[in-house]
Amino acid sequence: MKKSRNIRYLFTEGVHGMFRHGFMSFAAIAVTVACLVIIGTFGMILYNLGLMVKQLDEQNRILVFVDESYGTAEARSVGSSINMNPNVKQAVFVSRSEALANFEQQQGVEAFEGVDANNLRDRFVVTLVDNAKMEQTLTELSAVQGVADISSHPEIADGIVMIQKVLNVVSVAIIIVLLVVSLFIISNTIKLAMYDRRDEIAIMKMVGATDSFIRFPYVIEGFLIGLISGVLAFFIEWGLYDLIARAIGNLNGNFGLFIVVPFTEVLIVVAITFGLTGLLIGVLGSVFSIRKFLDV
């Protein structure tokens, strides 16, 4: 019973502490919300850009042409050897007549008037598992019996791989910097609050209060600041994302340039991330700031 009362008292003190230092608490929440929203916005931008890069990556396919002396049945059998390559995700067979029909559909029948399907080659449209290994895969596919020629664009694959690496580095750098800023702000907010009560803390230490007893209200204060910041940042990010998504949707209506996933698809992940990040920043900021005041 006594332990329960102590916990209730310490928790109440933490809540009162947040309101007691109203302006500083408000400043800490505002800065943390701003940092979380910036982190979330950059994260969502990078996520959608990643999906666009992935789509481009999947569209960067290889055309593997079969020897023209092979009949349709023999040409299809070459696909078995192609699919055995560990970096081949899919190899779709396109016959000569299908290839001609595709050309006519894309560029008009008049452009291929007089062209006979037998003048073309059977082919496979190959999608790779990892385009970063395209050069190696091209060499291996060239050695497959029945393969006469290969059409590919390894420079595009290299460019896409480079874009993915840059996006990863940029996202990690931005997130780390903003997390450090948020942690610094909350830490200093708690530190200022404790500075005002340094004499009280010293007296509590002298009468035998444990470090845990003194620390707990400030940890609760940081916990509440982080929790409130995470919740506010989540709803602000939701509204901001929907606003931007609608604007991009209108642009896509004219050009169809960008991929923007609905926020509902990432809602749970964003909510958990904001909540945990806010709590982590708040609690760590409190723990780091209280150390020097406990050395009495």
Secondary structure in CASP SS format (residue, H / E / C, confidence):
PFRMAT SS
TARGET T0000
AUTHOR 0000-0000-0000
METHOD secondary structure of the structure
MODEL  1
M C 1.00
K H 1.00
K H 1.00
S H 1.00
R H 1.00
N H 1.00
I H 1.00
R H 1.00
Y H 1.00
L H 1.00
F H 1.00
T H 1.00
E H 1.00
G H 1.00
V H 1.00
H H 1.00
G H 1.00
M H 1.00
F H 1.00
R H 1.00
H C 1.00
G H 1.00
F H 1.00
M H 1.00
S H 1.00
F H 1.00
A H 1.00
A H 1.00
I H 1.00
A H 1.00
V H 1.00
T H 1.00
V H 1.00
A H 1.00
C H 1.00
L H 1.00
V H 1.00
I H 1.00
I H 1.00
G H 1.00
T H 1.00
F H 1.00
G H 1.00
M H 1.00
I H 1.00
L H 1.00
Y H 1.00
N H 1.00
L H 1.00
G H 1.00
L H 1.00
M H 1.00
V H 1.00
K H 1.00
Q H 1.00
L H 1.00
D H 1.00
E H 1.00
Q H 1.00
N C 1.00
R C 1.00
I E 1.00
L E 1.00
V E 1.00
F E 1.00
V E 1.00
D C 1.00
E C 1.00
S C 1.00
Y C 1.00
G C 1.00
T H 1.00
A H 1.00
E H 1.00
A H 1.00
R H 1.00
S H 1.00
V H 1.00
G H 1.00
S H 1.00
S H 1.00
I H 1.00
N H 1.00
M C 1.00
N C 1.00
P C 1.00
N C 1.00
V E 1.00
K E 1.00
Q E 1.00
A E 1.00
V E 1.00
F E 1.00
V E 1.00
S C 1.00
R H 1.00
S H 1.00
E H 1.00
A H 1.00
L H 1.00
A H 1.00
N H 1.00
F H 1.00
E H 1.00
Q H 1.00
Q H 1.00
Q H 1.00
G C 1.00
V H 1.00
E H 1.00
A H 1.00
F H 1.00
E C 1.00
G C 1.00
V C 1.00
D C 1.00
A H 1.00
N H 1.00
N H 1.00
L C 1.00
R C 1.00
D C 1.00
R E 1.00
F E 1.00
V E 1.00
V E 1.00
T E 1.00
L E 1.00
V C 1.00
D C 1.00
N H 1.00
A H 1.00
K H 1.00
M H 1.00
E H 1.00
Q H 1.00
T H 1.00
L H 1.00
T H 1.00
E H 1.00
L H 1.00
S H 1.00
A C 1.00
V C 1.00
Q C 1.00
G C 1.00
V E 1.00
A E 1.00
D E 1.00
I E 1.00
S E 1.00
S C 1.00
H C 1.00
P H 1.00
E H 1.00
I H 1.00
A H 1.00
D H 1.00
G H 1.00
I H 1.00
V H 1.00
M H 1.00
I H 1.00
Q H 1.00
K H 1.00
V H 1.00
L H 1.00
N H 1.00
V H 1.00
V H 1.00
S H 1.00
V H 1.00
A H 1.00
I H 1.00
I H 1.00
I H 1.00
V H 1.00
L H 1.00
L H 1.00
V H 1.00
V H 1.00
S H 1.00
L H 1.00
F H 1.00
I H 1.00
I H 1.00
S H 1.00
N H 1.00
T H 1.00
I H 1.00
K H 1.00
L H 1.00
A H 1.00
M H 1.00
Y H 1.00
D H 1.00
R C 1.00
R H 1.00
D H 1.00
E H 1.00
I H 1.00
A H 1.00
I H 1.00
M H 1.00
K H 1.00
M H 1.00
V C 1.00
G C 1.00
A C 1.00
T C 1.00
D H 1.00
S H 1.00
F H 1.00
I H 1.00
R H 1.00
F H 1.00
P H 1.00
Y H 1.00
V H 1.00
I H 1.00
E H 1.00
G H 1.00
F H 1.00
L H 1.00
I H 1.00
G H 1.00
L H 1.00
I H 1.00
S H 1.00
G H 1.00
V H 1.00
L H 1.00
A H 1.00
F H 1.00
F H 1.00
I H 1.00
E H 1.00
W H 1.00
G H 1.00
L H 1.00
Y H 1.00
D H 1.00
L H 1.00
I H 1.00
A H 1.00
R H 1.00
A H 1.00
I H 1.00
G H 1.00
N H 1.00
L H 1.00
N H 1.00
G H 1.00
N H 1.00
F C 1.00
G C 1.00
L C 1.00
F C 1.00
I C 1.00
V C 1.00
V C 1.00
P C 1.00
F H 1.00
T H 1.00
E H 1.00
V C 1.00
L H 1.00
I H 1.00
V H 1.00
V H 1.00
A H 1.00
I H 1.00
T H 1.00
F H 1.00
G H 1.00
L H 1.00
T H 1.00
G H 1.00
L H 1.00
L H 1.00
I H 1.00
G H 1.00
V H 1.00
L H 1.00
G H 1.00
S H 1.00
V H 1.00
F H 1.00
S H 1.00
I H 1.00
R H 1.00
K H 1.00
F H 1.00
L H 1.00
D C 1.00
V C 1.00
END
